[in-house]
Every structure is written in C-alpha cells, then in structure tokens.
Amino acid sequence: MSKPARGTASYSRRGARSDPEPFAVSLWTKDVPKKHRGLGLSPALRRDDLPKRGIAKPLVVAGVALVLVLVGGTVDWAMNRGKVYPGISVGEVDLGGKTAEEARDLMEAAFVPRLVDTRVLVFASEEASLDPEESLRITEEYFSDENIPPEEARPHRLVWQADAISLVATFDTEGLVADALACGRKDGGIIRRLQALAFGSRIEPRARYNQDAFDALAHDIDLTIGEPRVNFGIVVEEGTAYVSDGHDGHIVDRDDFRRALDSAFFLSEEEDPGFVAEAHYAPLQVTHEMAQEVCDKVNDAIGLGAYFTAENGVLDADKATLGTWVATDIEPSGRDWRLVPYLDYKLARETLLDKISADYGDQETRVRFVMERNMPIVKLDTPGTMPLTEEALKSLSAYIFAADTHVVSQPRVTVASVPLPSKMGFEEALDYGVIARIAEFTTEYTTYATERNHNIHLAATMLNHSIVERDGGIWSFNDTAGDCNEGAGFRGAGAIVDGEIVDEIGGGICQVATTVFNAVYDSGFPIVRRHNHTLYMPAYPEGRDAAVSWPDLDLRWKNDSPSDVLLVMSYTDSTVTAGLYGVDPGYQVTTLEGGWSEGEKFKTKRVVDETMAEGSYYIKTPGEDGSSVSIVRTVTDREGNLLLQDSFVSVYPPIDEVILVGPNTPAPGA
C-alpha cells in the first residue's frame, strides 16, 4: 500500500491508521506550508491531534453554507420586511410582496362587494336544494301567513336566506392581513416560505358575523332539521337554586356552518349560492350530576347574602337578591366540560348602583358622545367619582364560589371609588354606571319576509349610534337615514300607501321609525313631529305607530336634558330594538288612553277586469270604515312635578272596498 501524501490521513481496511507528518487545525495559517494554508492547518501539534480524513472539507462547506444562510437571510429580511412573503394569497388574490396597506386594499376591492351583494340560501335538505324557487315559494306561503303560528309553520321551512345585513357581517380584513403576514414568520417559518414560493399557500377569505345574529340563524335551523341540545343547568328562584332539565340534541356544527357561509359568500360563482345544512348528534356537555353539584355550591354561596358598603351608600343583599345575579358558563375542561357559577356584573349593576351610588345623581354629571373609529366614546364635562362595582362583585364571586370555600358568615364587601376620567369607551361608561339605558323598545316581524327585513336591518344600521345633542338637540329620521331609495341599497317590499299594502322601495322602514318613536315616548323626551300610518297596525301599542317617507313624513324629537343621548339600534332575524343611552334624566311617563272614535264610512269601487269571465267577480280589497284613536302622555320629574303633557291623535281614513268584475258584469247587489 502506498504511503499517503503529506497532510492527509488514511485508514486501512482493518482500520489501521497510516503515519503521516503531524498537522493540526488552527485559526492561523502563518506557519503552514503554502499548499496547506487554505485548510487552516498548523504543524505545531502532535500527529495524535490530527483530525480524521474528511472533517476539514465539511467544515469549510458548513462555513460557506452558514455565510450564505446569513447573507440570504439578511437579503430576505430586507426585501420582505413588513410585506407578505411571495406565494401567499387570500382566495385568488395574490398578496406576495404586498405591504399591509396594499393587502387591505386588494382584499377589500375583491371581497367586500361579494359580501355586500350576495344572498346565501341555506337548505333544509338535499331535496329542497334541487328546486330553490319552489322551496322559497313554499316557505313564503307558510311564513307570510300571520294566521299560522310559527310552531306550525316550522316543519314547512325548506330554506333560509342570509346576507351581510341579516348577519351583521363585515369582511375580516385585519384578521386576514395578520394571517398573511404571519405566514413564513410566526406560522411555519422558512419551511412555510419555501413551500409558498414553490407551490403557493392559500388562505381562505372569511367574514366576521355578529354572534347573536349568527347564533339565532343556527338555532332556527336546529329547530327545523334537528333538535337543540339542552344541557342540565340551574335556575334560582327566591334565593334557592334548582337543577334544570337537559337532553342530548342534533344540531348544526357551528364551525362547519361558519365555514360554509364563508365559502358561499366569497368562493361561489352562483347568483344565489347555497348549501344544505346538516344536523349532527350533540351529546350533553353537562350531566344532571354535574349540575346538582353546582346547584349545591350556589345554595351554600348565596345562603347568607352579602353586605356592600361604599362612600355614600350601603346594600344589604339577601339571598333572593344575590340569586338574581347568579349565572353559569359551560367551559372546556380537558376533553370534558364543566358548569361554572359566577355573579353576573351586568345583572347586578342596576341594583348595586341604585343603592351604593345614591350621591351620584347629586354630581350632576354631564356627558357628550363622539364617534372615534366608528365607535361611540363618552366624554365627561364634570368632575366626580365612580364606584368600582365590577371589581367588588368579581372579588365576591371568586370568594363564595371557590372550590374550598364554605360560607359560614355573611360576606362584607367594600366598594371602592375612583375619580371619573375625562374620556371613556361606551361599554366601560355603561359598566361603571356613568351612563345608563334611559329607554328601550322592541318590535317583532316575520322571519321570512327577506326583502322587508333587509330594509329594516339597513335602516337600523343607518340610525345606529346617532347622537342627539344636549340642551335642545333635534333628532330627525329623514336627516339621519336620508332618502331610503334603491341607490341607498333599499329593496322593494310591502309598504302602506293610500290605505293599501303595495310593493315599494324601502318597505319596512316605518317599523324602524315606530320602534324609535316608542323608545322616545317611554323616555319622556319631547316629540316634535310624528305621523300615523293610513292603516291601523295592531302589532303596535294603540296610537303609537309612526310613518316616515322622504321627504315629507318625518319623525323628529328633542333632547331637553343636559347631556347628549345616543341612539343604539340592534336587530335579530325577527326583532328590531331601539335603545336610548346617556345620563338618565329620570322622567316618569304615564299614558291615558282616550279610546276609539268612528270616522268616515268606506265606499265601494267597481273595477272591470277584461281578463275575467263575464258574470264573475271577486272582492280585491275589503272595505273598512275610518276611525281614530287618541292617547295622552304625561311626563313628570323624579319628584312628581309636571314637565310635559302631550296628546297623540291617530286618524285612519276609510279603506274603500274594491270589487273586480268581468266584462258586462254589474257590481254585486246592483
């Protein structure tokens, strides 16, 4: 076997090492023979320190690779800093190399119009999806008939309609921008970047749905194609907790349902995209035994009540009072669930503030509302203090419901106070009692009248968070909502025109006006202008309907209190609610009903229909005599001093009887 060259190492087949001249690894090459300087070797060490053959070259390769990685990483960081990595898309929109702002603009241009313009059909079965028009017709037939109770109509529900208005849906721009920027950074690192570069990486577009609206739709579907799951729970009556019944169910999986909606809104090319809802078995999360254990804990926790003390007020709450504040949550516990009791601050807030904030009204707090980033902000003009009731309740709740606590004496709770800030969020101000709900009113409507409901939801959205300035500010429906025409997004739906229900753009907005009118009526604020419909609407309180029509018929009212008032509108698939928020002026309202009076008699009109057979006829519109009803509203302050007394007279003209007759056919009775 030949002797290896100097500076190398070799091994025989049996592992015997040859005897080269000794070299060793060094950081310096000054004393290394010229031909070996590139290896970084030095002749200073013994041959036993010689590295094995093949080690030096991989070190060089590794060093070069490290340098390349560092250089490449630096270049990659510099090129993609603050940008979406190449290959990342949301739906079909390529966001590679785009900044957050550029990504927002691209996505909103592509997806927001789809969300706004799309109507999604959710079918109760595969059969119903085969003929959408017939399914819509049958559903409308049962749900538009007010004489059919909802429980009887429900089995005939074949389809639901959902849109951005009914679901209070918005495109999840910020969430998707964050997801796109996270790809290849927090999400997957360099492997994800390489995969995206080579094969692309797609994020599905999605919306954010109002939780109450989403749950209401899913629950309605559960009632029709399945059976809602009801967990065992607790109810508290007169300070004693009892176990409430529960059972398994078959329900729509909420995550699957959300994804199906997203897909229909953003990915389908159909004019009316749809999918079939499916109900799956949903076993109990909370058993009777679990609920009984919590029930026993609640009875122990609230049995002795609690005593609250604050700067200028006290509340000795007995067990019946505490019982009205008890609520429960179902929380995950590993692979199982658990029922967790607590004291609900929102349930307790009004009672607590009434007792421990007796001095609060003396502070004459004045607030203004402003909008910042589309959210209402409360600004305070006066100094004062606010009680930290939420913190006190959380402390009490944690103590009485602790696993190792057995309440043997009445808990005593100190409610601290802090100075009022000059600016607060709406919910925060509400939680601390700085503002309150002055009045609220809700009206109902059928769940199926989709076009009318669309108009109701759109009008409510336009009115939501409108601010009525203090000391005489005027609120106007027409000034706030504008002309509710097709250009503003309103659709043709049933409306009352000249005593008849006809299809008109904006049909349904009068129900929104009526809802606002009743909230204002109950608040005691002065009503400047109001018109009744030409038809009596028995769904509303007598004499308390309100008609609006651009530009002549308007609803106007005045805020005569020293603080701004905020109008908050909300809706579900079957209700619309108007709430007035601010510093409650404490007006007390009573109503005196004046009763009905007869009006003008109706007339009969004979209309010839050439398409009808000779001698035939039918009554198209039944006649109804005119009538009127009056009510008187009396408004007093907290001490009973008269502030305002106004009357509202509603005059409903007669509805003429309309008889359609065939050619050469006299009117009946003629």
Order of alpha helices (4+ residues) and beta strands (2+ residues): beta-beta-alpha-beta-beta-alpha-beta-alpha-alpha-alpha-beta-beta-alpha-alpha-beta-beta-alpha-beta-beta-beta-alpha-beta-beta-alpha-beta-beta-alpha-beta-beta-alpha-beta-beta-beta-alpha-beta-beta-beta-alpha-beta-alpha-beta-beta-alpha-beta-beta-alpha-beta-beta-beta-beta-beta-beta-beta-beta-beta-beta
